[in-house]
């Protein structure tokens, strides 16, 4: 019995010792894992630092190469400048006696022209710090010191006048594509009551004229700084004018059945007239109000027809507003209400008048 107890006690002691060793091993394992994590973090940091150092080295190498190239350019420019400044008195006197002239810079066979152009280029690039800055510096010197006569002379001869022709042509082309050109063309055609044939003839005579001896149309030219410039056709084509007019919102217009003619409602025309003259500034400022009753409009309807004996008779109805002041009698402010190819006393006109009365009663 005693021996059994002793053996049990001995086993318990061995188990405790093993437990202690197991705890120690577990602690060491945790320490090893922590060291491994720290090592991995240090490796990552070192790789990041190495990558950054490589990038910094590349940037520094690029900057060094750029500075070396810049230094090389400055050295070359300085050498060229030094050679020019170290010329002997004979060379300077010879240049003075054979100075650059207008004829020389326009003589493509002159070797002196190209040599001096290169020398000027080297000098300007050294002074202003580069190729493009040298151009700005040269233009600043030229515009500040040259007379208007010299500037005009140089500009007219640049590219043998084609430069000025191109600038003029570009400006005219942009104007012809603008909305302002279309509006001017509409005013030209409709205020002058031009047919399509007459309008096209007016447009053609703007840029050309008819030579009766040769029976051909020749371009109209003007001289600008000694350069021939063809007068442009400032008006838009008849097709462009028609497209613009058809795109305008003129309200609802109806065809009169059985005859050649169109008509519109009094209400629709009145509202269109009021809206136009209130929205457009140069029209609204000319409106006249009676008895200080602002925004009160008074309209007058008039009907007219061609002579009864004419075969091509026509009846026209129009409206005008008394609030237009001195513009009441102007033909430009007579707004068309109906236009019919019949006599003024035709039965259709009686029906049209009846329709107007019914419309006013309904309103």
C-alpha positions in Angstrom: 0.0 0.0 0.0 2.8 2.3 0.8 4.6 1.5 -2.4 1.6 2.3 -4.4 1.2 5.7 -2.8 4.8 6.5 -3.4 4.6 5.6 -7.1 1.5 7.8 -7.5 3.3 10.7 -5.9 6.3 10.2 -8.2 4.1 10.1 -11.3 2.4 13.3 -10.2 5.8 15.1 -9.8 6.8 13.9 -13.3 3.6 15.2 -14.8 4.1 18.6 -13.2 7.6 18.8 -14.6 6.3 18.0 -18.0 3.6 20.6 -17.7 6.2 23.2 -16.8 8.4 22.2 -19.8 5.4 22.3 -22.1 4.5 25.9 -20.9 8.1 26.9 -21.5 8.1 25.5 -25.0 4.8 27.2 -25.8 6.2 30.5 -24.6 9.3 30.0 -26.8 7.1 29.2 -29.8 5.2 32.5 -29.3 8.5 34.4 -29.0 9.7 32.8 -32.3 6.5 33.7 -34.1 6.8 37.3 -32.8 10.4 37.4 -34.0 9.3 36.1 -37.4 6.6 38.7 -37.8 9.1 41.5 -36.9 11.5 40.0 -39.4 8.9 40.1 -42.1 8.0 43.7 -41.3 11.7 44.7 -41.4 12.1 43.0 -44.7 9.1 44.8 -46.2 10.4 48.1 -44.8 13.8 47.5 -46.3 12.3 46.6 -49.7 10.2 49.8 -49.6 13.2 51.9 -48.6 15.3 50.2 -51.4 12.6 51.0 -54.0 12.3 54.6 -52.8 16.1 54.9 -53.0 16.1 53.6 -56.5 13.4 56.0 -57.6 15.3 58.9 -56.0 18.4 57.8 -57.7 16.6 57.7 -61.1 15.2 61.2 -60.5 18.6 62.5 -59.5 20.2 60.9 -62.5 17.6 62.5 -64.8 18.1 65.9 -63.2 21.8 65.5 -63.5 21.6 64.5 -67.1 19.2 67.5 -67.8 21.6 69.9 -66.1 24.6 68.5 -68.0 22.7 68.9 -71.3 21.7 72.4 -70.3 25.3 73.2 -69.4 26.5 71.7 -72.7 24.0 74.0 -74.6 25.1 77.1 -72.6 28.8 76.2 -73.3 28.2 75.9 -77.0 26.2 79.1 -77.1 28.9 80.9 -75.1 31.6 79.7 -77.5 29.6 80.9 -80.5 29.0 84.3 -78.8 32.7 84.5 -77.8 33.7 84.0 -81.4 31.4 86.8 -82.5 32.6 89.2 -79.8 36.3 88.4 -80.6 36.1 89.5 -84.2 38.8 91.7 -85.5 38.3 95.3 -86.4 38.5 94.5 -90.1 35.7 92.0 -89.8 33.5 94.5 -88.1 34.2 97.2 -90.6 33.4 94.8 -93.4 30.1 93.9 -91.9 29.3 97.6 -91.6 30.1 98.2 -95.2 28.0 95.1 -96.2 25.1 95.6 -93.8 21.9 93.5 -94.1 19.3 95.0 -96.4 15.7 94.3 -97.4 16.9 92.9 -100.7 19.4 90.6 -99.0 16.8 88.9 -96.7 14.6 88.3 -99.8 17.4 86.9 -102.0 17.3 83.1 -101.6 20.6 82.8 -103.5 22.5 84.9 -100.9 24.9 82.9 -98.7 25.4 85.9 -96.4 21.7 85.8 -95.7 21.8 82.3 -94.3 25.1 82.7 -92.4 23.9 85.9 -90.7 20.6 84.2 -89.9 22.4 81.4 -88.1 24.6 83.9 -86.2 21.5 85.9 -85.2 19.8 82.7 -84.0 22.8 81.8 -81.8 23.0 85.3 -80.3 19.3 85.5 -79.5 19.1 82.0 -78.0 22.0 82.9 -75.7 20.4 86.2 -74.6 16.8 84.9 -74.1 17.5 81.4 -73.0 16.3 79.1 -75.8 14.8 78.7 -79.2 11.2 79.8 -78.6 12.1 82.6 -76.1 14.5 84.0 -78.7 11.5 84.5 -81.1 9.6 86.4 -78.5 12.7 88.5 -77.8 13.2 89.2 -81.5 9.5 90.2 -82.0 9.7 92.5 -78.9 12.7 94.3 -80.3 11.2 94.6 -83.7 7.8 95.9 -82.6 9.4 98.4 -80.2 12.0 99.8 -82.6 10.7 99.3 -86.2 8.5 102.0 -87.8 5.1 101.2 -89.1 6.4 101.4 -92.6 9.0 98.7 -92.0 6.5 96.5 -90.2 4.0 96.8 -93.1 6.8 96.1 -95.6 7.9 93.0 -93.8 4.4 91.7 -93.3 3.4 92.1 -96.9 6.5 90.2 -98.2 6.1 87.4 -95.6 5.5 84.2 -97.7 5.2 86.4 -100.7 1.9 87.8 -99.5 0.2 84.5 -98.9 0.2 85.0 -95.2 -1.9 88.2 -95.3 -4.2 86.5 -97.9 -4.6 83.6 -95.5 -5.4 85.8 -92.5 -7.9 87.8 -94.5 -9.5 84.6 -96.0 -9.8 83.0 -92.5 -11.5 86.1 -91.1 -14.0 86.3 -94.0 -14.6 82.5 -93.8 -15.4 82.7 -90.1 -17.8 85.7 -90.7 -19.6 83.8 -93.5 -20.3 80.9 -91.2 -21.6 83.2 -88.4 -25.2 83.8 -87.5 -24.7 87.5 -88.0 -23.9 86.9 -91.7 -27.1 85.0 -92.1 -29.1 87.8 -90.4 -27.6 90.4 -92.7 -28.4 88.3 -95.7 -32.0 87.9 -94.6 -32.3 91.7 -94.2 -30.7 92.3 -97.6 -33.1 89.9 -99.4 -36.4 90.7 -97.7 -36.0 94.4 -97.0 -35.1 94.9 -100.7 -37.8 92.5 -101.9 -35.3 90.6 -104.0 -36.3 87.5 -105.9 -34.0 84.4 -105.9 -32.4 85.4 -109.2 -31.8 89.0 -108.2 -30.5 88.0 -104.8 -28.0 85.6 -106.3 -26.9 88.3 -108.7 -26.3 90.8 -105.9 -24.2 88.2 -104.0 -22.2 87.5 -107.2 -21.4 91.1 -107.8 -20.0 91.5 -104.3 -17.0 89.4 -105.2 -16.8 89.6 -109.0 -17.7 91.9 -112.0 -18.7 91.2 -115.5 -16.1 92.1 -118.2 -18.2 93.1 -121.2 -15.3 92.9 -123.7 -14.3 89.3 -122.8 -17.9 88.4 -121.6 -16.6 86.7 -118.5 -17.0 87.2 -114.7 -13.7 88.4 -113.1 -12.9 88.5 -109.4 -12.9 91.9 -107.6 -9.5 92.6 -106.0 -8.1 95.3 -103.7 -4.6 96.1 -102.8 -3.6 95.8 -99.1 0.0 96.4 -98.2 0.9 95.7 -101.8 -0.9 92.3 -101.7 -3.8 91.4 -104.0 -6.8 90.5 -101.9 -10.0 89.2 -103.5 -13.2 90.9 -102.2 -15.3 88.2 -100.5 -19.0 87.4 -100.9 -20.2 88.6 -97.5 -23.8 87.5 -98.0 -24.9 83.9 -97.4 -26.3 81.7 -100.2 -30.0 81.8 -101.0 -30.3 78.2 -99.7 -28.8 79.3 -96.3 -31.3 82.2 -96.1 -34.2 79.9 -96.9 -33.1 77.4 -94.2 -32.8 80.2 -91.7 -36.2 81.7 -92.5 -37.9 78.3 -92.5 -36.4 77.6 -89.0 -38.1 80.7 -87.5 -41.2 80.2 -85.4 -43.9 82.5 -86.9 -46.8 80.8 -85.3 -49.6 78.8 -86.8 -50.4 79.6 -90.5 -53.2 77.7 -92.4 -53.9 77.2 -96.0 -57.2 78.6 -97.3 -59.1 75.8 -99.0 -59.8 76.1 -102.7 -57.6 79.1 -103.5 -53.9 80.1 -103.4 -53.6 81.8 -100.1 -52.7 81.6 -96.4 -54.3 83.0 -93.2 -53.7 83.1 -89.5 -55.8 83.9 -86.4 -56.0 87.4 -85.0 -55.3 86.1 -81.5 -52.1 84.3 -82.6 -50.8 87.2 -84.5 -51.5 89.7 -81.7 -49.7 87.6 -79.1 -46.8 87.2 -81.4 -46.5 91.0 -82.0 -46.8 91.8 -78.3 -44.2 89.1 -77.4 -41.8 90.4 -80.1 -42.0 94.1 -79.1 -41.7 93.4 -75.4 -38.7 91.1 -75.7 -36.5 92.9 -78.1 -34.9 95.9 -76.3 -34.7 98.4 -79.2 -38.4 97.8 -80.0 -39.7 97.9 -76.4 -38.1 101.2 -75.7 -40.1 102.8 -78.6 -43.5 101.6 -77.4 -46.0 104.4 -76.5 -48.6 104.0 -73.8 -51.9 106.0 -73.9 -53.2 107.7 -70.8 -50.3 106.1 -68.9 -52.1 102.7 -69.3 -48.9 100.6 -69.5 -49.1 97.2 -71.4 -52.4 98.2 -72.9 -52.1 97.6 -76.7 -54.4 98.9 -79.4 -54.4 97.1 -82.8 -55.8 98.2 -86.1 -56.8 95.9 -89.0 -56.6 96.9 -92.6 -57.5 95.2 -95.8 -56.3 96.0 -99.3 -56.4 94.5 -102.8 -54.9 95.0 -106.2 -57.0 96.8 -108.9 -60.1 94.9 -110.0 -59.0 95.2 -113.6 -55.7 93.4 -113.0 -55.5 89.7 -113.9 -53.0 89.0 -111.1 -55.2 90.4 -108.4 -54.5 89.8 -104.7 -56.1 90.6 -101.3 -53.9 91.3 -98.3 -54.9 91.8 -94.7 -52.5 93.3 -92.2 -52.4 94.5 -88.6 -50.5 97.3 -86.9 -50.3 98.5 -83.3 -50.9 102.1 -82.4 -48.4 101.7 -79.6 -45.6 101.7 -82.1 -45.5 105.5 -82.1 -43.9 107.1 -85.1 -43.4 103.6 -86.6 -47.1 103.0 -87.2 -46.9 104.1 -90.8 -43.8 102.1 -91.5 -44.2 99.2 -93.9 -41.8 97.2 -91.8 -44.4 97.2 -88.9 -47.4 96.1 -90.9 -47.9 92.4 -89.9 -49.5 90.1 -92.5 -52.8 88.5 -91.4 -53.8 86.9 -94.6 -52.7 86.9 -98.2 -55.1 85.5 -100.9 -54.9 85.4 -104.7 -58.5 86.6 -105.2 -60.3 89.8 -105.6 -61.1 92.0 -102.6 -64.8 91.5 -103.0 -64.7 87.7 -103.7 -67.0 85.4 -101.7 -64.0 83.8 -100.0 -63.0 87.2 -98.6 -66.5 87.6 -97.1 -66.1 84.2 -95.5 -62.7 85.3 -94.1 -64.2 88.5 -92.7 -67.0 86.5 -91.1 -64.4 84.2 -89.5 -62.6 87.2 -88.1 -65.8 88.5 -86.5 -66.7 85.1 -85.0 -63.1 84.9 -83.6 -63.4 88.3 -81.9 -66.8 87.4 -80.5 -65.5 84.1 -79.2 -62.6 85.8 -77.6 
